[in-house]
Amino acid sequence: MAEHHDHEHQHEEPKGESLLDKITEKIHAHDSSSSDSDDDKGDTSASFKSKIYRLFGRERPVHKVFGGGKPADIFLWRDKKVSGGVLGGATVAWILFELLEYHFLTLICHILMAALAVVFLWSNASFFINKSLPHIPQVHIPEEPVKEIASALRVEINRAIAVLRDIASGRDLKSFLYAIAGLWVLSVVGSWFNFLTLLYIGVILLFTVPVFYEKYDDKVDTFAEKAMAEIKKQYVVFDAKVLSKIPRGPLKDKKIA
């Protein structure tokens, strides 16, 4: 009887193990299927995000586009005091030089005259009123920031020259037409305003457009996508009716000796 009982117990153990194994397998299968579905959802959302149209092919945040440093904080109003001070200073300069017709050299001379007069009178009056002499700090322009600014300007100027060279080479007619249209618009705007007013308008746009775009980038990108599609459609029509009928010879690359 004991042997029979042991024999039945041995038969019951594999059944329990097999039942537990089946339950465990089902749980693992459910987890793996749910993880696969989550991965599929993640891939779908990532692909959907990658398909979203961004203005100028932007793939980074606006703050990173501006370098992500102090200038980006100023242009995007992350530091409101500095941003307001810079914009206020530009506004005061525009009022002085444009509306009041104050000359830049005259302003610099008047400021220096007033500063020298105040410090000179204070230095001489300190002997009579028993006050300490005013502390005049020594100002030195550091070398590294000047080199960095010059290097950044050099890179941008070389890049602009390379773009102009590619446009002038005649290989890309679309870029040539865009450049001509942009320069023509700039010349028309320049005829309406003088250089100082145009520079001030640029400063105003620099302090308003990026922060507006950062706040409403989805709506702006949607509108820009529709506008670009319409522009491309009109360009195809213009190319079929006008540009394709212009006779052009084969372009030959000139070898530079």
C-alpha atoms as an extended CHARMM CRD file, in Angstrom:
* protein
*
       257  EXT
         1         1  MET       CA              0.0000000000        0.0000000000        0.0000000000  PROA      1               0.0000000000
         2         2  ALA       CA              2.8610000000        2.3310000000        0.7950000000  PROA      2               0.0000000000
         3         3  GLU       CA              4.4030000000        1.6070000000       -2.5520000000  PROA      3               0.0000000000
         4         4  HSD       CA              1.0730000000        2.3070000000       -4.2570000000  PROA      4               0.0000000000
         5         5  HSD       CA              0.7330000000        5.6130000000       -2.3620000000  PROA      5               0.0000000000
         6         6  ASP       CA              4.2590000000        6.6540000000       -3.3250000000  PROA      6               0.0000000000
         7         7  HSD       CA              3.5370000000        5.7380000000       -6.9000000000  PROA      7               0.0000000000
         8         8  GLU       CA              0.4080000000        7.9370000000       -6.9520000000  PROA      8               0.0000000000
         9         9  HSD       CA              2.3030000000       10.7890000000       -5.3070000000  PROA      9               0.0000000000
        10        10  GLN       CA              4.9650000000       10.5850000000       -8.0050000000  PROA      10              0.0000000000
        11        11  HSD       CA              2.2440000000       10.7870000000      -10.6360000000  PROA      11              0.0000000000
        12        12  GLU       CA              0.6290000000       13.8270000000       -9.0130000000  PROA      12              0.0000000000
        13        13  GLU       CA              3.8490000000       15.8970000000       -8.7850000000  PROA      13              0.0000000000
        14        14  PRO       CA              4.4610000000       16.2530000000      -12.4950000000  PROA      14              0.0000000000
        15        15  LYS       CA              0.8340000000       17.2620000000      -12.9930000000  PROA      15              0.0000000000
        16        16  GLY       CA              1.2140000000       20.0890000000      -10.4530000000  PROA      16              0.0000000000
        17        17  GLU       CA              4.5250000000       21.1330000000      -11.9590000000  PROA      17              0.0000000000
        18        18  SER       CA              3.1260000000       21.0850000000      -15.4540000000  PROA      18              0.0000000000
        19        19  LEU       CA              0.1540000000       23.1990000000      -14.3670000000  PROA      19              0.0000000000
        20        20  LEU       CA              2.4410000000       25.7370000000      -12.7210000000  PROA      20              0.0000000000
        21        21  ASP       CA              4.6800000000       25.7200000000      -15.7750000000  PROA      21              0.0000000000
        22        22  LYS       CA              1.7250000000       26.4120000000      -18.0320000000  PROA      22              0.0000000000
        23        23  ILE       CA              0.5560000000       29.3170000000      -15.8490000000  PROA      23              0.0000000000
        24        24  THR       CA              4.0920000000       30.7630000000      -15.7690000000  PROA      24              0.0000000000
        25        25  GLU       CA              4.4410000000       30.4350000000      -19.5210000000  PROA      25              0.0000000000
        26        26  LYS       CA              1.1410000000       32.2270000000      -20.0650000000  PROA      26              0.0000000000
        27        27  ILE       CA              2.2120000000       35.0650000000      -17.7610000000  PROA      27              0.0000000000
        28        28  HSD       CA              5.5550000000       35.4150000000      -19.5650000000  PROA      28              0.0000000000
        29        29  ALA       CA              3.8310000000       35.2650000000      -22.9230000000  PROA      29              0.0000000000
        30        30  HSD       CA              1.4130000000       38.0090000000      -21.8500000000  PROA      30              0.0000000000
        31        31  ASP       CA              4.2740000000       40.1640000000      -20.5340000000  PROA      31              0.0000000000
        32        32  SER       CA              6.2970000000       39.6950000000      -23.6980000000  PROA      32              0.0000000000
        33        33  SER       CA              3.3010000000       40.4770000000      -25.9040000000  PROA      33              0.0000000000
        34        34  SER       CA              2.5040000000       43.5830000000      -23.8520000000  PROA      34              0.0000000000
        35        35  SER       CA              6.1480000000       44.6830000000      -24.0080000000  PROA      35              0.0000000000
        36        36  ASP       CA              6.1640000000       44.0690000000      -27.7470000000  PROA      36              0.0000000000
        37        37  SER       CA              3.0150000000       46.1210000000      -28.1090000000  PROA      37              0.0000000000
        38        38  ASP       CA              4.5900000000       48.8780000000      -25.9970000000  PROA      38              0.0000000000
        39        39  ASP       CA              7.6810000000       48.7610000000      -28.1870000000  PROA      39              0.0000000000
        40        40  ASP       CA              5.4870000000       48.9350000000      -31.2740000000  PROA      40              0.0000000000
        41        41  LYS       CA              3.6570000000       51.9090000000      -29.7950000000  PROA      41              0.0000000000
        42        42  GLY       CA              6.9770000000       53.5620000000      -28.9630000000  PROA      42              0.0000000000
        43        43  ASP       CA              8.2800000000       52.9350000000      -32.4700000000  PROA      43              0.0000000000
        44        44  THR       CA              5.0330000000       54.2510000000      -33.9370000000  PROA      44              0.0000000000
        45        45  SER       CA              5.1200000000       57.3840000000      -31.8040000000  PROA      45              0.0000000000
        46        46  ALA       CA              8.8060000000       57.9160000000      -32.6040000000  PROA      46              0.0000000000
        47        47  SER       CA              8.1730000000       57.5040000000      -36.3170000000  PROA      47              0.0000000000
        48        48  PHE       CA              5.1850000000       59.8210000000      -36.0420000000  PROA      48              0.0000000000
        49        49  LYS       CA              7.3020000000       62.4280000000      -34.2990000000  PROA      49              0.0000000000
        50        50  SER       CA             10.0010000000       62.0690000000      -36.9460000000  PROA      50              0.0000000000
        51        51  LYS       CA              7.4240000000       62.7200000000      -39.6530000000  PROA      51              0.0000000000
        52        52  ILE       CA              6.3160000000       66.0260000000      -38.1030000000  PROA      52              0.0000000000
        53        53  TYR       CA              7.3200000000       68.9500000000      -40.3200000000  PROA      53              0.0000000000
        54        54  ARG       CA              9.7080000000       71.3810000000      -38.6540000000  PROA      54              0.0000000000
        55        55  LEU       CA             10.5020000000       74.8220000000      -40.0100000000  PROA      55              0.0000000000
        56        56  PHE       CA             13.9710000000       75.0510000000      -41.6180000000  PROA      56              0.0000000000
        57        57  GLY       CA             14.4660000000       71.3230000000      -40.9130000000  PROA      57              0.0000000000
        58        58  ARG       CA             14.8100000000       71.9950000000      -37.1950000000  PROA      58              0.0000000000
        59        59  GLU       CA             15.4300000000       68.8520000000      -35.1270000000  PROA      59              0.0000000000
        60        60  ARG       CA             16.5550000000       70.5200000000      -31.9030000000  PROA      60              0.0000000000
        61        61  PRO       CA             14.7670000000       72.8610000000      -29.4780000000  PROA      61              0.0000000000
        62        62  VAL       CA             14.8840000000       76.5680000000      -30.2760000000  PROA      62              0.0000000000
        63        63  HSD       CA             17.1410000000       77.1750000000      -27.2770000000  PROA      63              0.0000000000
        64        64  LYS       CA             19.7060000000       74.7220000000      -28.6800000000  PROA      64              0.0000000000
        65        65  VAL       CA             19.4630000000       76.3030000000      -32.1430000000  PROA      65              0.0000000000
        66        66  PHE       CA             20.6510000000       79.5970000000      -30.6200000000  PROA      66              0.0000000000
        67        67  GLY       CA             23.6070000000       77.8440000000      -28.9980000000  PROA      67              0.0000000000
        68        68  GLY       CA             22.0240000000       77.0160000000      -25.6530000000  PROA      68              0.0000000000
        69        69  GLY       CA             24.1420000000       79.5720000000      -23.7660000000  PROA      69              0.0000000000
        70        70  LYS       CA             23.7240000000       83.1040000000      -22.4900000000  PROA      70              0.0000000000
        71        71  PRO       CA             22.7110000000       84.6070000000      -25.8710000000  PROA      71              0.0000000000
        72        72  ALA       CA             19.9400000000       82.0120000000      -26.1760000000  PROA      72              0.0000000000
        73        73  ASP       CA             18.7030000000       82.9140000000      -22.6780000000  PROA      73              0.0000000000
        74        74  ILE       CA             18.6420000000       86.5900000000      -23.6600000000  PROA      74              0.0000000000
        75        75  PHE       CA             16.8550000000       86.1460000000      -26.9970000000  PROA      75              0.0000000000
        76        76  LEU       CA             14.2690000000       83.7500000000      -25.5090000000  PROA      76              0.0000000000
        77        77  TRP       CA             13.6610000000       85.9180000000      -22.4160000000  PROA      77              0.0000000000
        78        78  ARG       CA             14.9100000000       83.2900000000      -19.9490000000  PROA      78              0.0000000000
        79        79  ASP       CA             16.6930000000       86.1420000000      -18.1340000000  PROA      79              0.0000000000
        80        80  LYS       CA             14.0420000000       88.8710000000      -18.2710000000  PROA      80              0.0000000000
        81        81  LYS       CA             16.1670000000       91.5870000000      -16.6560000000  PROA      81              0.0000000000
        82        82  VAL       CA             19.0300000000       91.2490000000      -19.1270000000  PROA      82              0.0000000000
        83        83  SER       CA             16.6710000000       90.8280000000      -22.0950000000  PROA      83              0.0000000000
        84        84  GLY       CA             14.6750000000       93.8830000000      -21.1050000000  PROA      84              0.0000000000
        85        85  GLY       CA             17.8830000000       95.8610000000      -20.5490000000  PROA      85              0.0000000000
        86        86  VAL       CA             19.3050000000       94.9850000000      -23.9620000000  PROA      86              0.0000000000
        87        87  LEU       CA             16.0250000000       95.7310000000      -25.7530000000  PROA      87              0.0000000000
        88        88  GLY       CA             15.5870000000       98.9500000000      -23.7600000000  PROA      88              0.0000000000
        89        89  GLY       CA             19.1300000000      100.0530000000      -24.5900000000  PROA      89              0.0000000000
        90        90  ALA       CA             18.5450000000       99.3880000000      -28.2880000000  PROA      90              0.0000000000
        91        91  THR       CA             15.2990000000      101.3810000000      -28.1200000000  PROA      91              0.0000000000
        92        92  VAL       CA             17.0120000000      104.3280000000      -26.4020000000  PROA      92              0.0000000000
        93        93  ALA       CA             19.8260000000      104.2800000000      -28.9760000000  PROA      93              0.0000000000
        94        94  TRP       CA             17.3210000000      104.2290000000      -31.8390000000  PROA      94              0.0000000000
        95        95  ILE       CA             15.3780000000      107.1630000000      -30.3330000000  PROA      95              0.0000000000
        96        96  LEU       CA             18.5610000000      109.1750000000      -29.8260000000  PROA      96              0.0000000000
        97        97  PHE       CA             20.1320000000      108.5350000000      -33.2090000000  PROA      97              0.0000000000
        98        98  GLU       CA             17.0330000000      108.2880000000      -35.3850000000  PROA      98              0.0000000000
        99        99  LEU       CA             14.2720000000      110.4210000000      -33.8820000000  PROA      99              0.0000000000
       100       100  LEU       CA             16.4150000000      113.0620000000      -32.1540000000  PROA      100             0.0000000000
       101       101  GLU       CA             19.0980000000      112.8070000000      -34.8780000000  PROA      101             0.0000000000
       102       102  TYR       CA             21.8830000000      112.5850000000      -32.3200000000  PROA      102             0.0000000000
       103       103  HSD       CA             25.2490000000      111.5700000000      -33.7790000000  PROA      103             0.0000000000
       104       104  PHE       CA             27.0790000000      108.5940000000      -32.3470000000  PROA      104             0.0000000000
       105       105  LEU       CA             30.4880000000      110.2920000000      -32.0910000000  PROA      105             0.0000000000
       106       106  THR       CA             28.9080000000      113.3370000000      -30.4340000000  PROA      106             0.0000000000
       107       107  LEU       CA             27.1520000000      111.1350000000      -27.8940000000  PROA      107             0.0000000000
       108       108  ILE       CA             30.3610000000      109.2750000000      -27.0260000000  PROA      108             0.0000000000
       109       109  CYS       CA             32.2430000000      112.5480000000      -26.5820000000  PROA      109             0.0000000000
       110       110  HSD       CA             29.5150000000      114.0460000000      -24.3840000000  PROA      110             0.0000000000
       111       111  ILE       CA             29.3790000000      110.9300000000      -22.1850000000  PROA      111             0.0000000000
       112       112  LEU       CA             33.1670000000      110.9350000000      -21.7700000000  PROA      112             0.0000000000
       113       113  MET       CA             33.1860000000      114.6940000000      -21.0060000000  PROA      113             0.0000000000
       114       114  ALA       CA             30.4950000000      114.2740000000      -18.3310000000  PROA      114             0.0000000000
       115       115  ALA       CA             32.2370000000      111.2560000000      -16.7820000000  PROA      115             0.0000000000
       116       116  LEU       CA             35.6440000000      112.9560000000      -16.6940000000  PROA      116             0.0000000000
       117       117  ALA       CA             34.1420000000      116.1250000000      -15.2170000000  PROA      117             0.0000000000
       118       118  VAL       CA             32.3160000000      114.2350000000      -12.4310000000  PROA      118             0.0000000000
       119       119  VAL       CA             35.3610000000      112.1520000000      -11.4850000000  PROA      119             0.0000000000
       120       120  PHE       CA             37.6950000000      115.1830000000      -11.6400000000  PROA      120             0.0000000000
       121       121  LEU       CA             35.4470000000      117.3190000000       -9.4180000000  PROA      121             0.0000000000
       122       122  TRP       CA             34.9110000000      114.4250000000       -6.9900000000  PROA      122             0.0000000000
       123       123  SER       CA             38.6780000000      113.8150000000       -6.7550000000  PROA      123             0.0000000000
       124       124  ASN       CA             39.4050000000      117.4760000000       -5.9760000000  PROA      124             0.0000000000
       125       125  ALA       CA             36.4600000000      117.9140000000       -3.6070000000  PROA      125             0.0000000000
       126       126  SER       CA             37.5050000000      114.8600000000       -1.5670000000  PROA      126             0.0000000000
       127       127  PHE       CA             40.4390000000      116.8430000000       -0.0940000000  PROA      127             0.0000000000
       128       128  PHE       CA             38.0950000000      119.5240000000        1.2850000000  PROA      128             0.0000000000
       129       129  ILE       CA             35.3410000000      117.2670000000        2.6380000000  PROA      129             0.0000000000
       130       130  ASN       CA             37.7380000000      114.6090000000        3.9960000000  PROA      130             0.0000000000
       131       131  LYS       CA             36.3500000000      111.8320000000        1.8180000000  PROA      131             0.0000000000
       132       132  SER       CA             38.2750000000      109.0390000000        0.1820000000  PROA      132             0.0000000000
       133       133  LEU       CA             39.2360000000      109.3200000000       -3.4530000000  PROA      133             0.0000000000
       134       134  PRO       CA             36.8580000000      107.6400000000       -5.9190000000  PROA      134             0.0000000000
       135       135  HSD       CA             37.9060000000      104.1650000000       -6.9360000000  PROA      135             0.0000000000
       136       136  ILE       CA             38.5070000000      104.0650000000      -10.6710000000  PROA      136             0.0000000000
       137       137  PRO       CA             38.7230000000      100.4180000000      -11.7530000000  PROA      137             0.0000000000
       138       138  GLN       CA             41.2020000000       99.2870000000      -14.3550000000  PROA      138             0.0000000000
       139       139  VAL       CA             39.4910000000       97.8570000000      -17.3980000000  PROA      139             0.0000000000
       140       140  HSD       CA             41.2510000000       95.2700000000      -19.5530000000  PROA      140             0.0000000000
       141       141  ILE       CA             39.7270000000       93.5560000000      -22.5590000000  PROA      141             0.0000000000
       142       142  PRO       CA             40.4080000000       89.8050000000      -22.2260000000  PROA      142             0.0000000000
       143       143  GLU       CA             42.0520000000       88.0930000000      -25.1470000000  PROA      143             0.0000000000
       144       144  GLU       CA             40.1000000000       84.8100000000      -25.2710000000  PROA      144             0.0000000000
       145       145  PRO       CA             36.5720000000       86.2200000000      -25.8350000000  PROA      145             0.0000000000
       146       146  VAL       CA             37.8860000000       88.4530000000      -28.6130000000  PROA      146             0.0000000000
       147       147  LYS       CA             39.5050000000       85.4370000000      -30.2950000000  PROA      147             0.0000000000
       148       148  GLU       CA             36.3120000000       83.3900000000      -29.9280000000  PROA      148             0.0000000000
       149       149  ILE       CA             34.1600000000       86.1490000000      -31.4500000000  PROA      149             0.0000000000
       150       150  ALA       CA             36.6170000000       86.6290000000      -34.3110000000  PROA      150             0.0000000000
       151       151  SER       CA             36.7590000000       82.8780000000      -34.9270000000  PROA      151             0.0000000000
       152       152  ALA       CA             32.9500000000       82.5880000000      -34.9530000000  PROA      152             0.0000000000
       153       153  LEU       CA             32.6680000000       85.5190000000      -37.3700000000  PROA      153             0.0000000000
       154       154  ARG       CA             35.3130000000       83.9780000000      -39.6120000000  PROA      154             0.0000000000
       155       155  VAL       CA             33.4140000000       80.6770000000      -39.7720000000  PROA      155             0.0000000000
       156       156  GLU       CA             30.1050000000       82.3700000000      -40.5990000000  PROA      156             0.0000000000
       157       157  ILE       CA             31.6820000000       84.6210000000      -43.2430000000  PROA      157             0.0000000000
       158       158  ASN       CA             33.4010000000       81.6610000000      -44.9010000000  PROA      158             0.0000000000
       159       159  ARG       CA             30.1300000000       79.7300000000      -44.8660000000  PROA      159             0.0000000000
       160       160  ALA       CA             28.2760000000       82.6580000000      -46.4700000000  PROA      160             0.0000000000
       161       161  ILE       CA             30.9750000000       82.9840000000      -49.1480000000  PROA      161             0.0000000000
       162       162  ALA       CA             30.7540000000       79.2410000000      -49.8760000000  PROA      162             0.0000000000
       163       163  VAL       CA             26.9610000000       79.4610000000      -50.2390000000  PROA      163             0.0000000000
       164       164  LEU       CA             27.2470000000       82.4350000000      -52.5890000000  PROA      164             0.0000000000
       165       165  ARG       CA             29.8660000000       80.5800000000      -54.6240000000  PROA      165             0.0000000000
       166       166  ASP       CA             27.6190000000       77.5360000000      -54.9750000000  PROA      166             0.0000000000
       167       167  ILE       CA             24.7060000000       79.7300000000      -56.0580000000  PROA      167             0.0000000000
       168       168  ALA       CA             26.8230000000       81.6270000000      -58.5750000000  PROA      168             0.0000000000
       169       169  SER       CA             28.1690000000       78.3840000000      -60.0780000000  PROA      169             0.0000000000
       170       170  GLY       CA             24.8470000000       77.8770000000      -61.8600000000  PROA      170             0.0000000000
       171       171  ARG       CA             24.2300000000       74.3050000000      -60.7050000000  PROA      171             0.0000000000
       172       172  ASP       CA             21.1240000000       75.0270000000      -58.6060000000  PROA      172             0.0000000000
       173       173  LEU       CA             18.6070000000       77.2700000000      -60.3400000000  PROA      173             0.0000000000
       174       174  LYS       CA             16.1650000000       77.1560000000      -57.4370000000  PROA      174             0.0000000000
       175       175  SER       CA             18.7430000000       78.4810000000      -54.9410000000  PROA      175             0.0000000000
       176       176  PHE       CA             19.6970000000       81.1880000000      -57.4420000000  PROA      176             0.0000000000
       177       177  LEU       CA             16.0820000000       82.3490000000      -57.7430000000  PROA      177             0.0000000000
       178       178  TYR       CA             15.6390000000       82.2920000000      -53.9540000000  PROA      178             0.0000000000
       179       179  ALA       CA             18.7880000000       84.3860000000      -53.4870000000  PROA      179             0.0000000000
       180       180  ILE       CA             17.7350000000       86.9210000000      -56.1300000000  PROA      180             0.0000000000
       181       181  ALA       CA             14.2410000000       87.1920000000      -54.6240000000  PROA      181             0.0000000000
       182       182  GLY       CA             15.6320000000       87.6060000000      -51.0950000000  PROA      182             0.0000000000
       183       183  LEU       CA             18.1120000000       90.2890000000      -52.1250000000  PROA      183             0.0000000000
       184       184  TRP       CA             15.3970000000       92.1130000000      -54.0730000000  PROA      184             0.0000000000
       185       185  VAL       CA             13.0690000000       92.1180000000      -51.0500000000  PROA      185             0.0000000000
       186       186  LEU       CA             15.9350000000       93.3240000000      -48.8510000000  PROA      186             0.0000000000
       187       187  SER       CA             16.7200000000       96.1320000000      -51.3050000000  PROA      187             0.0000000000
       188       188  VAL       CA             13.0800000000       97.2450000000      -51.3250000000  PROA      188             0.0000000000
       189       189  VAL       CA             12.9110000000       97.2180000000      -47.5310000000  PROA      189             0.0000000000
       190       190  GLY       CA             16.2390000000       99.0550000000      -47.4020000000  PROA      190             0.0000000000
       191       191  SER       CA             14.8200000000      101.8000000000      -49.6010000000  PROA      191             0.0000000000
       192       192  TRP       CA             12.0150000000      102.3520000000      -47.0920000000  PROA      192             0.0000000000
       193       193  PHE       CA             14.2610000000      102.6460000000      -44.0150000000  PROA      193             0.0000000000
       194       194  ASN       CA             17.8100000000      103.7040000000      -43.3260000000  PROA      194             0.0000000000
       195       195  PHE       CA             20.3920000000      101.2780000000      -41.9740000000  PROA      195             0.0000000000
       196       196  LEU       CA             19.8870000000      102.1650000000      -38.2950000000  PROA      196             0.0000000000
       197       197  THR       CA             16.1200000000      101.6800000000      -38.4350000000  PROA      197             0.0000000000
       198       198  LEU       CA             16.5870000000       98.4330000000      -40.3450000000  PROA      198             0.0000000000
       199       199  LEU       CA             19.0620000000       97.2570000000      -37.6910000000  PROA      199             0.0000000000
       200       200  TYR       CA             16.6150000000       98.1700000000      -34.9260000000  PROA      200             0.0000000000
       201       201  ILE       CA             13.8160000000       96.2660000000      -36.6950000000  PROA      201             0.0000000000
       202       202  GLY       CA             16.1600000000       93.2690000000      -36.8130000000  PROA      202             0.0000000000
       203       203  VAL       CA             16.7560000000       93.5530000000      -33.0510000000  PROA      203             0.0000000000
       204       204  ILE       CA             13.0000000000       93.7350000000      -32.4020000000  PROA      204             0.0000000000
       205       205  LEU       CA             12.4010000000       90.6550000000      -34.5420000000  PROA      205             0.0000000000
       206       206  LEU       CA             15.2520000000       88.8260000000      -32.8070000000  PROA      206             0.0000000000
       207       207  PHE       CA             13.6630000000       89.4440000000      -29.4120000000  PROA      207             0.0000000000
       208       208  THR       CA             10.0840000000       88.6110000000      -30.4510000000  PROA      208             0.0000000000
       209       209  VAL       CA             10.0110000000       85.9940000000      -33.2400000000  PROA      209             0.0000000000
       210       210  PRO       CA             12.1070000000       83.2430000000      -31.5460000000  PROA      210             0.0000000000
       211       211  VAL       CA             10.1730000000       83.3880000000      -28.2570000000  PROA      211             0.0000000000
       212       212  PHE       CA              6.8680000000       83.4320000000      -30.1550000000  PROA      212             0.0000000000
       213       213  TYR       CA              7.9630000000       80.4680000000      -32.2520000000  PROA      213             0.0000000000
       214       214  GLU       CA              9.1430000000       78.5440000000      -29.1880000000  PROA      214             0.0000000000
       215       215  LYS       CA              5.7040000000       79.0140000000      -27.6060000000  PROA      215             0.0000000000
       216       216  TYR       CA              3.6000000000       78.2020000000      -30.6880000000  PROA      216             0.0000000000
       217       217  ASP       CA              5.9910000000       76.0470000000      -32.7290000000  PROA      217             0.0000000000
       218       218  ASP       CA              3.4240000000       73.3370000000      -33.5710000000  PROA      218             0.0000000000
       219       219  LYS       CA              0.9450000000       75.8160000000      -35.0680000000  PROA      219             0.0000000000
       220       220  VAL       CA              3.6850000000       77.7230000000      -36.9020000000  PROA      220             0.0000000000
       221       221  ASP       CA              5.1770000000       74.5040000000      -38.3170000000  PROA      221             0.0000000000
       222       222  THR       CA              1.7520000000       73.3760000000      -39.5550000000  PROA      222             0.0000000000
       223       223  PHE       CA              1.1670000000       76.7020000000      -41.2850000000  PROA      223             0.0000000000
       224       224  ALA       CA              4.7130000000       76.6880000000      -42.7090000000  PROA      224             0.0000000000
       225       225  GLU       CA              4.2090000000       73.1760000000      -44.0850000000  PROA      225             0.0000000000
       226       226  LYS       CA              1.1000000000       74.2800000000      -45.9740000000  PROA      226             0.0000000000
       227       227  ALA       CA              2.8810000000       77.4080000000      -47.2260000000  PROA      227             0.0000000000
       228       228  MET       CA              5.8990000000       75.4210000000      -48.4290000000  PROA      228             0.0000000000
       229       229  ALA       CA              3.6480000000       72.9440000000      -50.2120000000  PROA      229             0.0000000000
       230       230  GLU       CA              1.9060000000       75.8100000000      -52.0020000000  PROA      230             0.0000000000
       231       231  ILE       CA              5.2350000000       77.4320000000      -52.9150000000  PROA      231             0.0000000000
       232       232  LYS       CA              6.5270000000       74.1400000000      -54.3300000000  PROA      232             0.0000000000
       233       233  LYS       CA              3.3270000000       73.7350000000      -56.3350000000  PROA      233             0.0000000000
       234       234  GLN       CA              3.6650000000       77.2240000000      -57.8080000000  PROA      234             0.0000000000
       235       235  TYR       CA              7.3420000000       76.6150000000      -58.5500000000  PROA      235             0.0000000000
       236       236  VAL       CA              6.4840000000       73.4580000000      -60.4940000000  PROA      236             0.0000000000
       237       237  VAL       CA              4.0110000000       75.4650000000      -62.5860000000  PROA      237             0.0000000000
       238       238  PHE       CA              6.5660000000       78.2520000000      -63.1140000000  PROA      238             0.0000000000
       239       239  ASP       CA              9.2360000000       75.7200000000      -64.0320000000  PROA      239             0.0000000000
       240       240  ALA       CA              6.9690000000       74.0140000000      -66.5690000000  PROA      240             0.0000000000
       241       241  LYS       CA              5.8190000000       77.2400000000      -68.2100000000  PROA      241             0.0000000000
       242       242  VAL       CA              8.9360000000       79.4350000000      -68.0610000000  PROA      242             0.0000000000
       243       243  LEU       CA             12.1610000000       77.8390000000      -66.8140000000  PROA      243             0.0000000000
       244       244  SER       CA             11.9560000000       74.6860000000      -68.9000000000  PROA      244             0.0000000000
       245       245  LYS       CA             11.6920000000       76.7820000000      -72.0720000000  PROA      245             0.0000000000
       246       246  ILE       CA             14.9520000000       78.6770000000      -71.3960000000  PROA      246             0.0000000000
       247       247  PRO       CA             17.7540000000       77.1780000000      -73.5130000000  PROA      247             0.0000000000
       248       248  ARG       CA             20.7510000000       76.2090000000      -71.4260000000  PROA      248             0.0000000000
       249       249  GLY       CA             24.0030000000       74.6800000000      -72.4950000000  PROA      249             0.0000000000
       250       250  PRO       CA             25.8240000000       71.9180000000      -70.6030000000  PROA      250             0.0000000000
       251       251  LEU       CA             27.7140000000       73.1090000000      -67.5530000000  PROA      251             0.0000000000
       252       252  LYS       CA             31.4010000000       72.3100000000      -67.5180000000  PROA      252             0.0000000000
       253       253  ASP       CA             33.4430000000       72.4180000000      -64.3540000000  PROA      253             0.0000000000
       254       254  LYS       CA             36.4540000000       74.6170000000      -64.6420000000  PROA      254             0.0000000000
       255       255  LYS       CA             39.6650000000       73.1910000000      -63.2800000000  PROA      255             0.0000000000
       256       256  ILE       CA             41.4540000000       75.5490000000      -60.9660000000  PROA      256             0.0000000000
       257       257  ALA       CA             45.1620000000       75.5120000000      -61.5950000000  PROA      257             0.0000000000
